[in-house]
Amino acid sequence: MSRGGRVLAVGLRATAAHPGVRAFAPFVPLIALWAGVAAAGLFPAVFFPGPLEVIMAFGRLTYKGILPAYLEDSVVRLAVGAAAGMAVGIPLGVLVGVSRRAHALCWPILLFFQAIGDIAWLPILLIWFGFGLTTMTFVIVYTVLFPVVLNTVLGVRSVSPDLIRAAQSLGAPRRRILLEVILPGALPNIVTGLRNGLGYGWRALIAAEMIVGTSGIGFLMFDARRGGQVTEILLGMIVLGLLWYLVDGWLLVPLERATVERWGLVTR
Amino acid sequence: MRLWRAFIGSPKGRVLVAAVACYCAWQGYLTLRAPGKIAPSLRRAGDRAVDVTVTLPFPPERFHVLVFQRFGRVAGTNEHQVELRGVRPSDLRGVARPYWVTRVEPLSREPGR
């Protein structure tokens, strides 16, 4: 085997052994292509900076305290908004899924408001609440709410009636049927709703920060356009992608694995 | 409880817990370090609001001015310094807390500059 082949084999073994390397490996050709195009000078450097300039922007903004502060603001807003969205969405979804009357009453309203996108609310929210945290929190809660509610309803309604009847015939009260039959049965859909809702919420937050924010990663990116700071815009995009990768891969997927997968409700 | 044990038992869970611990330690360090950046004469100011000069290791930008506006009136910037007026003594630690603040001293220049 040639030297290059041996290096490649060692690289592949390292890739297979370490999940961190395995996760990063698909980005290597992308970054190499980016660096190559930037170095070739096909576009002016101010419009298309290379990875090194973005890394330097990361160092500069961290040194000045701007990136950590904005990142913290965005993450806190997402956490608060998502927690509120889940706190409202899961019980509402269970109620709509369990009760025919609640379903008849709420389902048309849910579908109606689902069609009105989060950004469509911004003009009226700006009049009501102004440029502030309340507007952004409303947008995130609204965005997280619908995927959570609709998936929870779907999950509750997909629980086999045989299981519920079996529990009833064994004398289980309604509360135990809800907690031990319906909720575990609906959990795969609830987790799917959470993953979708958080993803949409993250995107909505960035859009809201661009329009109404005075801080946050979305604000950083939108503000950078004033000075033509393409490096800061690219840095913001990379931070967004990385952060969502961490939230999904390190929190939501393990949660799914530790619950619905372990219980055999879904298979890989 | 079992879910928590499974989370802690996984490598990702341990990394996340370590990251949270590092973040808390960093915040604790910033809190402990803040009083050392405040000039001794400011610590003896009593209850009255004070005018201060905040020194940074770089020229202040809009972000830094907005941060300091939470604590008082920003009267101006000068190379690596921000002049801040009407700061309550209880807010001085907040002014000195960010890691990019190197020194908080009494304002010595003429007012209205």
Chai-1 contact restraints between the chains, C-beta under 6 A:
chainA,res_idxA,chainB,res_idxB,connection_type,confidence,min_distance_angstrom,max_distance_angstrom,comment,restraint_id
A,G65,B,P98,contact,1.0,0.0,6.0,A-B,restraint_1
A,G65,B,W100,contact,1.0,0.0,6.0,A-B,restraint_2
A,I66,B,F63,contact,1.0,0.0,6.0,A-B,restraint_3
A,W250,B,K12,contact,1.0,0.0,6.0,A-B,restraint_4
A,A258,B,L3,contact,1.0,0.0,6.0,A-B,restraint_5
A,A258,B,A6,contact,1.0,0.0,6.0,A-B,restraint_6
